[in-house]
């Protein structure tokens, strides 16, 4: 059976964000779910990934990332979601 992917919500490369020792930690992942190295190249897909979505593991992480997006030009191009919304 063929998996149906909604056209308006295709899988995207993303950062998985969490708080560790009260510091924000973000790990990059390909849309296929493969964890990415520093060069953002996915060995599984054979493509260079671009992460513009940050998926947070908790409401506290979500609030912190949202604050960064509002206040920092470095974060202004990102969208943030809670892991349950993915």
N, C-alpha and C positions, 0 to 999 in steps of 0.2 A: 504494500500500500504506500502511496506517495504522501509524504508529509506536506501539509498545506501551510504555507507561510503567508501571513497577511501582508499585502503590498505596502500598507501604511505603517507597518511596524517590523521592518526587516531586522535581523540580528545585527548588532553593531559591536565594534571594538569598544572596550570600556576599561575603566579603572575600578577595582574593588577596593573600597575605602573602609578603614577601621581605625579605632583608637587603641594604641598600645602605649602604656605608661603615660597617658594623657597627651600623646603626640599623634598627629595624623599620619597614617601609613597608607600608601596607595600602590597597589600592584596592577600592572597592565595585563589585560587579557584580550585575545583575539575573539571575534564574533563566534568562532567555532568552539570556544571554551578553553583553548590552549593558553597556558600562561606564557607571557612574552619575556624575552631577555631585554637587556638595555638597548639593543638595536631595533626593537619593536618588529622584528621579522618573525613571522610564524612559520616554523619548520613544517607543521602539519599542512597548512594551506599553500605555503610557498609564496606568501605575499607580505608586503610591508604594511603594518597596521597603523591606524591613526585613531587615538582614543579621545573622544570629545564628550563622553558620558561618564559620570562618576556614580557608581552604585554603592550606596552606604549600607553597612550592616546593622545600624541602629539609629534611632531618632537623634541621639546625641551627636553622632558622626554627621548625620544629615544637616543638623543645625549649624555645626562648625563649618562644613563645606559651603553651605548656603551663605554664611557670613563672609567667607573668603571670596565667593563669587561676587557678592555685592561690593566688597571693599578693595579687592586687588585686581588690577588690570591683567595680571598673569592668569587669573582664573575666569575672566569675563567671557571667554568663548566656550565654557563648559556648561553642560546641563547636569542636574543632580536628581537622583531618584533613590528611594528606599529599596532595599533588596526585594521586598514583597511586591513592589510595583513593576518589577522587571518583566 
